[in-house]
Amino acid sequence: MAPNEIAQKLLLQGAQNAWDMLSEEQSQKHITTGSGDLNGILGGGIHCKEVTEIGGVPGIGKTQLGIQLAINVQIPVDYGGLGGKAIYIDTEGSFMVERVYQIAEGCISDIMEYFPCHHDKSSSGQENLQPESFLAGIYYFRICSYTEQIAVINYLEKFLGEHKDVRIVIIDSVTFHFRQDFDDLALRTRVLCGLSLKLMKLSKSYNLAVVLLNQVTTKFTEGSFQLTLALGDSWSHSCTNRLILYWKGNERCAYLDKSPSLPVASTPYAVTSKGVRDAGSSSCKRVRVM
């Protein structure tokens, strides 16, 4: 489409005033992370119409949080959720169905605990509150190369047009194949920026959240090597929010590094048998993440 045709299309769509934008934003529900403290620093949870990057060292809980969000987005509207479905794009092969089932059971258990009077065993809602229903609400794509990743992201618009109940897209991880197989760094940056712009457009067009899980790499700064999120500073501009997961002693912590509307903040969290929850005990080696 030529630039003048694009401009004409935008003019025909008309402008939206800032008051309507604020009212729409305030009326939006968020996708809970499973941790009240983590929701707190995120302004209520993961926001629709935004791209959120979540990065951290291996074993910190990135995939656990990604799976938790794929389950939690399906919490029925009657129980305070969005009642949507999820797309999970797995580039590393870390999506374990047994763990998904376990987290779904934990989510259902919490719903029963928090809404004991609201729950009616004879209602049709009882049928939806089954682990099998939550697993059926996750559309899973296994990606084995960066070309497949590009193809799937380009295919998303058609898929979302056919599945309008999808409310979150998770890519775990967005960087894996581009770090392994892509030698031309300048071209890699351009391709990734193009993909991020497409994902941001999809998030706004279809009122859904996009969550990009990211790996860490080493960076030489101030005379020493330190851990930083992969793909460098240019990639950091491709997301709306950036959440960094790190170890503080034996405790998992999350640090909100970037947000257009929220202050920088951090909080501990835990990964339990039920999924991501408020801080509990853990036992792993401390790793510094910048």
Salt bridges, closest charged atoms under 4 A:
GLU24 OE2 - LYS49 NZ 2.06
GLU53 OE1 - ARG242 NE 2.78
ASP110 OD1 - LYS274 NZ 2.79
ASP110 OD2 - ARG277 NH2 2.88
GLU162 OE2 - LYS158 NZ 2.74
ASP165 OD2 - LYS85 NZ 3.69
ASP181 OD2 - HIS177 ND1 3.80
ASP233 OD2 - LYS219 NZ 3.97
